[in-house]
């Protein structure tokens, strides 16, 4: 309501006007309620996200596998402390990158691993590869890498993440078992002592080289 005084023809007139603001008040109240609901939802989502991140940190810290995450759009790479420990790299000093990852792969395995990553990104072929990775000592360990890409609405890969497991002991056992099997077959096929020893020595060389 608005009230004003007006002089007209020597007389004092009081003018008053009124406007129905019910809808405006109602709209303000609805906006206030919506804001409260939104704030409550954001607060609950923040708590859920914090709990989720804490669970993720616990899983990563307790896992025996290394965890890696590659943001394809920015090129940023993350790998867990366990990943660094496998290769005896300083987690605080070594900056993870895709180029470094490629450099750490044994030259004989490198192209195969890159082809497997490309096949997964371009054709969604499962990525699960065994290869040799260089330890800080200069020696190579055997690892199993698995990963999966996250794609946008158009199917373009925007992120890829996965795990790396140290399978060196398993590979050593496989080599030893293969040697024993081949040596047993050689012993069974020959009665010549000298020839058998020579053959077993030849078998041992490539296995020891592995």
C-alpha positions as CSV (number, residue, x, y, z in Angstrom):
1,X,0.0,0.0,0.0
2,X,1.2,3.5,-0.9
3,X,-0.2,6.7,0.6
4,X,0.5,10.3,-0.6
5,X,-0.8,13.8,0.0
6,X,-1.8,16.1,-2.9
7,X,-3.0,19.7,-3.0
8,X,-5.7,20.3,-5.6
9,X,-8.0,23.3,-6.0
10,X,-7.2,24.5,-2.4
11,X,-8.0,21.1,-1.0
12,X,-5.8,18.5,0.6
13,X,-6.3,15.1,-1.0
14,X,-5.0,11.8,0.3
15,X,-4.2,9.3,-2.4
16,X,-3.7,5.6,-1.6
17,X,-2.9,2.7,-3.9
18,X,-2.6,-1.0,-3.3
19,X,-1.0,-3.8,-5.2
20,X,-1.5,-7.6,-4.7
21,X,2.0,-9.0,-4.1
22,X,0.8,-12.4,-3.1
23,X,2.4,-14.1,-6.1
24,X,5.6,-12.3,-5.6
25,X,5.8,-13.3,-2.0
26,X,4.9,-16.9,-2.9
27,X,7.7,-16.9,-5.6
28,X,10.2,-15.6,-3.1
29,X,9.2,-18.3,-0.6
30,X,9.5,-21.0,-3.3
31,X,13.0,-19.8,-4.2
32,X,14.0,-19.8,-0.6
33,X,12.9,-23.4,-0.1
34,X,14.6,-24.4,-3.3
35,X,17.8,-22.8,-2.2
36,X,17.6,-24.6,1.2
37,X,17.0,-27.9,-0.6
38,X,19.9,-27.3,-3.0
39,X,22.2,-26.4,-0.1
40,X,21.2,-29.5,1.8
41,X,21.7,-31.7,-1.3
42,X,25.2,-30.1,-1.9
43,X,26.1,-30.7,1.7
44,X,25.0,-34.4,1.6
45,X,26.8,-34.9,-1.7
46,X,30.0,-33.3,-0.3
47,X,29.9,-35.7,2.7
48,X,29.3,-38.7,0.3
49,X,32.2,-37.6,-1.9
50,X,34.5,-37.2,1.1
51,X,33.5,-40.6,2.4
52,X,34.1,-42.1,-1.1
53,X,37.5,-40.5,-1.4
54,X,38.5,-41.8,2.0
55,X,37.4,-45.3,1.0
56,X,39.4,-45.0,-2.2
57,X,42.5,-43.9,-0.3
58,X,42.1,-46.8,2.1
59,X,41.8,-49.3,-0.8
60,X,44.8,-47.9,-2.6
61,X,47.0,-47.8,0.5
62,X,46.1,-51.4,1.4
63,X,46.2,-52.9,-2.1
64,X,49.2,-55.0,-3.2
65,X,48.6,-53.7,-6.8
66,X,49.8,-50.4,-8.1
67,X,47.0,-48.0,-9.2
68,X,47.3,-45.7,-12.2
69,X,45.1,-43.0,-13.7
70,X,45.7,-41.2,-17.0
71,X,43.7,-38.1,-18.0
72,X,43.9,-38.3,-21.7
73,X,42.6,-34.7,-22.3
74,X,45.2,-33.0,-20.1
75,X,48.0,-35.6,-20.3
76,X,48.1,-35.7,-16.5
77,X,49.1,-39.1,-15.0
78,X,48.8,-40.4,-11.5
79,X,50.1,-43.6,-10.0
80,X,50.0,-44.8,-6.5
81,X,52.8,-45.2,-4.0
82,X,52.6,-49.0,-4.5
83,X,53.3,-48.5,-8.2
84,X,56.4,-46.5,-7.4
85,X,57.6,-49.1,-4.8
86,X,57.4,-51.9,-7.4
87,X,60.1,-50.1,-9.5
88,X,61.9,-48.6,-6.5
89,X,61.1,-45.0,-7.6
90,X,60.8,-42.1,-5.3
91,X,57.0,-41.3,-5.1
92,X,57.7,-37.8,-4.0
93,X,60.5,-36.9,-6.4
94,X,59.5,-38.8,-9.6
95,X,56.8,-37.0,-11.6
96,X,54.6,-39.6,-13.3
97,X,53.9,-39.1,-17.0
98,X,52.9,-41.2,-20.0
99,X,56.3,-40.7,-21.6
100,X,58.0,-42.0,-18.5
101,X,55.7,-45.0,-18.4
102,X,56.6,-45.9,-22.0
103,X,60.3,-45.4,-21.2
104,X,60.1,-47.9,-18.3
105,X,58.8,-50.6,-20.6
106,X,61.4,-53.1,-21.9
107,X,62.3,-52.2,-25.5
108,X,61.2,-55.6,-26.8
109,X,57.8,-55.2,-25.1
110,X,57.2,-51.5,-25.7
111,X,55.4,-51.6,-29.1
112,X,53.2,-54.5,-28.2
113,X,52.0,-52.6,-25.1
114,X,51.4,-49.4,-27.0
115,X,49.5,-51.3,-29.7
116,X,47.3,-52.8,-26.9
117,X,46.5,-49.4,-25.4
118,X,45.6,-48.1,-28.9
119,X,43.4,-51.1,-29.6
120,X,41.5,-50.5,-26.3
121,X,41.1,-46.7,-26.9
122,X,40.1,-47.1,-30.6
123,X,38.2,-50.4,-30.7
124,X,37.5,-51.0,-27.0
125,X,39.6,-54.2,-27.0
126,X,40.2,-55.4,-23.5
127,X,43.5,-54.1,-22.1
128,X,45.4,-56.8,-20.2
129,X,49.1,-57.1,-20.9
130,X,52.1,-58.8,-19.3
131,X,55.4,-57.0,-19.9
132,X,58.8,-56.2,-18.4
133,X,59.3,-52.9,-16.6
134,X,62.6,-51.4,-15.6
135,X,63.5,-51.3,-11.9
136,X,65.7,-48.5,-10.5
137,X,68.5,-51.1,-10.3
138,X,68.5,-51.4,-14.0
139,X,67.0,-54.9,-13.9
140,X,63.5,-55.7,-15.2
141,X,60.6,-57.1,-13.4
142,X,57.5,-58.7,-14.9
143,X,54.2,-56.9,-14.4
144,X,50.6,-57.5,-15.4
145,X,48.8,-54.2,-16.4
146,X,45.0,-54.0,-16.7
147,X,43.0,-50.9,-17.5
148,X,39.7,-49.5,-18.8
149,X,38.9,-46.2,-20.5
150,X,36.2,-43.7,-19.5
151,X,34.4,-42.3,-22.5
152,X,32.2,-39.2,-23.1
153,X,28.7,-39.2,-24.6
154,X,30.2,-39.6,-28.1
155,X,32.3,-42.6,-27.1
156,X,35.6,-40.6,-27.2
157,X,38.0,-41.8,-24.5
158,X,38.7,-39.1,-22.0
159,X,40.4,-41.0,-19.2
160,X,42.0,-44.4,-18.6
161,X,42.7,-46.1,-15.3
162,X,43.7,-49.5,-14.0
163,X,46.1,-51.5,-12.0
164,X,49.6,-53.0,-12.2
165,X,50.6,-56.3,-10.5
166,X,54.1,-57.6,-9.9
167,X,54.2,-61.1,-11.4
168,X,58.0,-61.6,-11.3
169,X,57.9,-64.6,-9.0
170,X,55.2,-66.3,-11.0
171,X,57.2,-65.8,-14.2
172,X,60.3,-67.2,-12.5
173,X,58.3,-70.3,-11.5
174,X,57.0,-70.7,-15.0
175,X,60.5,-70.5,-16.4
176,X,61.8,-73.1,-13.8
177,X,58.9,-75.4,-14.6
178,X,59.5,-75.1,-18.3
179,X,63.2,-75.9,-17.9
180,X,62.4,-79.0,-15.7
181,X,59.9,-80.2,-18.3
182,X,62.3,-79.8,-21.2
183,X,65.2,-81.3,-19.2
184,X,63.1,-84.3,-18.2
185,X,62.1,-84.8,-21.9
186,X,65.8,-84.6,-22.9
187,X,66.8,-87.1,-20.2
188,X,64.1,-89.5,-21.3
189,X,65.0,-89.4,-25.0
190,X,68.8,-90.1,-24.6
191,X,71.0,-92.7,-23.0
192,X,74.2,-90.9,-24.0
193,X,75.6,-89.2,-20.8
194,X,77.8,-86.7,-22.6
195,X,75.2,-85.8,-25.2
196,X,72.5,-85.4,-22.5
197,X,74.7,-83.0,-20.4
198,X,75.5,-80.9,-23.5
199,X,71.8,-80.7,-24.4
200,X,70.8,-79.7,-20.8
201,X,73.5,-77.0,-20.8
202,X,72.1,-75.6,-24.0
203,X,68.6,-75.6,-22.4
204,X,69.8,-73.9,-19.3
205,X,71.4,-70.9,-21.0
206,X,68.2,-69.3,-22.4
207,X,66.3,-70.0,-19.2
208,X,69.0,-68.4,-17.1
209,X,69.0,-65.4,-19.4
210,X,65.3,-64.9,-18.6
